[in-house]
Amino acid sequence: MKPAYAIAVGGWGMAPSEFWGLTPAEFYWILDAKKPVQMYGRMSEYEVDEIYQDAYGEEAQS
């Protein structure tokens, strides 16, 4: 719990009361939204994934 609190309150400037009001799912949604986009050359991770899905489909990742 300490690392999550440090990220939200210390890193993002969230009020402690706001942090304690979050559900774990809400925290991870915010964390994911604030994550920088991984780049592969000039393509984002989302563009690479889209091309991969078009070429191989979802079952190929298993």
N, CA, C and O of each residue as an XYZ file, in Angstrom:
248
protein
N       0.827     -1.187      0.000
C       0.000      0.000      0.000
C       0.873      1.254      0.000
O       0.519      2.262     -0.612
N       2.010      1.189      0.685
C       2.891      2.350      0.769
C       3.340      2.861     -0.603
O       3.288      4.067     -0.842
N       3.785      1.968     -1.526
C       4.204      2.465     -2.842
C       3.061      3.141     -3.610
O       3.276      4.156     -4.273
N       1.866      2.589     -3.523
C       0.725      3.190     -4.229
C       0.422      4.572     -3.671
O       0.157      5.506     -4.427
N       0.460      4.701     -2.359
C       0.216      5.992     -1.700
C       1.289      6.999     -2.120
O       0.979      8.152     -2.420
N       2.544      6.562     -2.139
C       3.642      7.446     -2.528
C       3.496      7.919     -3.971
O       3.772      9.078     -4.280
N       3.069      7.034     -4.838
C       2.875      7.406     -6.246
C       1.750      8.430     -6.370
O       1.919      9.481     -6.987
N       0.604      8.112     -5.778
C      -0.579      8.967     -5.945
C      -0.430     10.307     -5.242
O      -0.673     11.353     -5.844
N      -0.037     10.287     -3.987
C       0.023     11.524     -3.205
C       1.313     12.286     -3.484
O       1.288     13.493     -3.723
N       2.443     11.575     -3.452
C       3.728     12.236     -3.669
C       4.003     12.577     -5.118
O       4.479     13.669     -5.429
N       3.703     11.642     -6.002
C       4.032     11.830     -7.412
C       2.989     12.589     -8.211
O       3.333     13.447     -9.024
N       1.729     12.283     -7.989
C       0.663     12.903     -8.770
C       0.057     14.111     -8.094
O      -0.677     14.866     -8.732
N       0.347     14.317     -6.807
C      -0.233     15.447     -6.081
C      -1.677     15.227     -5.666
O      -2.404     16.188     -5.416
N      -2.097     13.976     -5.591
C      -3.468     13.664     -5.175
C      -3.602     13.904     -3.675
O      -2.673     13.625     -2.916
N      -4.733     14.410     -3.253
C      -4.986     14.610     -1.824
C      -5.085     13.248     -1.141
O      -5.650     12.314     -1.710
N      -4.539     13.124      0.080
C      -4.626     11.843      0.785
C      -6.063     11.323      0.904
O      -6.301     10.125      0.744
N      -7.008     12.202      1.179
C      -8.401     11.755      1.310
C      -8.929     11.212     -0.016
O      -9.725     10.272     -0.040
N      -8.484     11.807     -1.106
C      -8.888     11.326     -2.432
C      -8.294      9.935     -2.682
O      -8.973      9.060     -3.219
N      -7.027      9.729     -2.295
C      -6.399      8.423     -2.454
C      -7.157      7.356     -1.681
O      -7.450      6.290     -2.222
N      -7.479      7.634     -0.416
C      -8.146      6.632      0.415
C      -9.574      6.361     -0.049
O     -10.168      5.357      0.343
N     -10.130      7.238     -0.873
C     -11.465      7.011     -1.414
C     -11.480      6.170     -2.675
O     -12.546      5.755     -3.128
N     -10.302      5.911     -3.253
C     -10.209      5.123     -4.483
C     -10.365      3.628     -4.201
O      -9.946      3.133     -3.154
N     -10.969      2.928     -5.141
C     -10.927      1.475     -5.096
C      -9.612      1.046     -5.750
O      -9.017      1.834     -6.485
N      -9.144     -0.174     -5.506
C      -7.927     -0.622     -6.189
C      -8.047     -0.530     -7.718
O      -7.088     -0.157     -8.393
N      -9.204     -0.866     -8.253
C      -9.393     -0.792     -9.708
C      -9.245      0.639    -10.206
O      -8.623      0.871    -11.243
N      -9.806      1.599     -9.483
C      -9.688      3.006     -9.883
C      -8.237      3.464     -9.857
O      -7.795      4.188    -10.749
N      -7.494      3.043     -8.835
C      -6.071      3.401     -8.769
C      -5.334      2.877     -9.999
O      -4.564      3.607    -10.624
N      -5.568      1.613    -10.345
C      -4.858      1.029    -11.482
C      -5.309      1.617    -12.814
O      -4.522      1.663    -13.759
N      -6.553      2.065    -12.911
C      -6.991      2.769    -14.132
C      -6.222      4.075    -14.285
O      -5.757      4.408    -15.376
N      -6.091      4.810    -13.189
C      -5.345      6.073    -13.230
C      -3.879      5.801    -13.541
O      -3.274      6.489    -14.364
N      -3.314      4.802    -12.883
C      -1.918      4.432    -13.120
C      -1.687      4.105    -14.588
O      -0.710      4.560    -15.183
N      -2.577      3.324    -15.170
C      -2.452      2.954    -16.578
C      -2.592      4.171    -17.491
O      -1.879      4.291    -18.488
N      -3.509      5.069    -17.149
C      -3.722      6.270    -17.966
C      -2.515      7.205    -17.929
O      -2.248      7.909    -18.903
N      -1.794      7.215    -16.826
C      -0.640      8.101    -16.682
C       0.661      7.478    -17.179
O       1.694      8.145    -17.236
N       0.605      6.206    -17.534
C       1.800      5.510    -18.016
C       2.214      6.085    -19.375
O       1.380      6.220    -20.271
N       3.492      6.420    -19.528
C       3.925      6.927    -20.834
C       3.781      5.858    -21.917
O       3.934      4.667    -21.647
N       3.495      6.282    -23.110
C       3.329      5.359    -24.233
C       4.701      4.863    -24.675
O       5.611      5.656    -24.917
N       4.838      3.549    -24.777
C       6.077      2.927    -25.255
C       6.172      3.161    -26.756
O       5.204      2.941    -27.483
N       7.324      3.602    -27.216
C       7.514      3.839    -28.639
C       8.494      2.823    -29.214
O       9.486      2.463    -28.580
N       8.192      2.371    -30.425
C       9.053      1.466    -31.183
C       9.377      2.185    -32.482
O       8.608      2.126    -33.441
N      10.516      2.863    -32.509
C      10.814      3.730    -33.641
C       9.840      4.886    -33.622
O       9.769      5.621    -32.637
N       9.088      5.058    -34.695
C       8.076      6.119    -34.756
C       6.677      5.614    -34.439
O       5.709      6.370    -34.509
N       6.571      4.338    -34.092
C       5.252      3.745    -33.841
C       5.015      3.559    -32.350
O       5.914      3.167    -31.605
N       3.781      3.850    -31.927
C       3.424      3.631    -30.522
C       3.156      2.150    -30.295
O       2.963      1.388    -31.242
N       3.145      1.752    -29.026
C       2.854      0.358    -28.699
C       1.474     -0.041    -29.196
O       1.249     -1.207    -29.520
N       0.542      0.914    -29.262
C      -0.811      0.631    -29.728
C      -0.820      0.353    -31.235
O      -1.536     -0.531    -31.706
N      -0.023      1.111    -31.980
C       0.059      0.885    -33.427
C       0.716     -0.468    -33.722
O       0.269     -1.203    -34.603
N       1.768     -0.785    -32.985
C       2.444     -2.071    -33.166
C       1.486     -3.211    -32.840
O       1.422     -4.199    -33.571
N       0.744     -3.077    -31.746
C      -0.208     -4.122    -31.359
C      -1.295     -4.296    -32.415
O      -1.699     -5.419    -32.716
N      -1.762     -3.199    -32.969
C      -2.800     -3.272    -34.002
C      -2.294     -4.032    -35.231
O      -3.007     -4.871    -35.781
N      -1.073     -3.741    -35.658
C      -0.488     -4.440    -36.800
C      -0.306     -5.926    -36.481
O      -0.580     -6.786    -37.318
N       0.158     -6.215    -35.263
C       0.343     -7.605    -34.841
C      -0.980     -8.354    -34.860
O      -1.054     -9.481    -35.350
N      -2.033     -7.725    -34.321
C      -3.350     -8.375    -34.288
C      -3.868     -8.624    -35.697
O      -4.450     -9.674    -35.969
N      -3.661     -7.665    -36.595
C      -4.090     -7.844    -37.979
C      -3.349     -9.003    -38.640
O      -3.926     -9.744    -39.436
N      -2.067     -9.155    -38.305
C      -1.253    -10.184    -38.946
C      -1.459    -11.570    -38.339
O      -1.530    -12.563    -39.064
N      -1.556    -11.640    -37.001
C      -1.556    -12.942    -36.333
C      -2.819    -13.266    -35.547
O      -3.061    -14.432    -35.239
N      -3.629    -12.267    -35.215
C      -4.809    -12.510    -34.413
C      -4.468    -12.600    -32.925
O      -3.298    -12.667    -32.548
N      -5.485    -12.600    -32.105
C      -5.272    -12.595    -30.666
C      -4.737    -13.910    -30.129
O      -3.968    -13.906    -29.167
N      -5.116    -15.025    -30.716
C      -4.690    -16.317    -30.187
C      -3.189    -16.555    -30.332
O      -2.641    -17.432    -29.663
N      -2.519    -15.800    -31.185
C      -1.089    -15.975    -31.390
C      -0.272    -15.501    -30.209
O       0.887    -15.898    -30.089
N      -0.815    -14.672    -29.327
C      -0.057    -14.147    -28.193
C       0.024    -15.150    -27.052
O       0.854    -14.964    -26.161
N      -0.771    -16.179    -27.026
C      -0.778    -17.147    -25.915
C       0.474    -17.965    -25.857
O       0.614    -18.818    -24.981
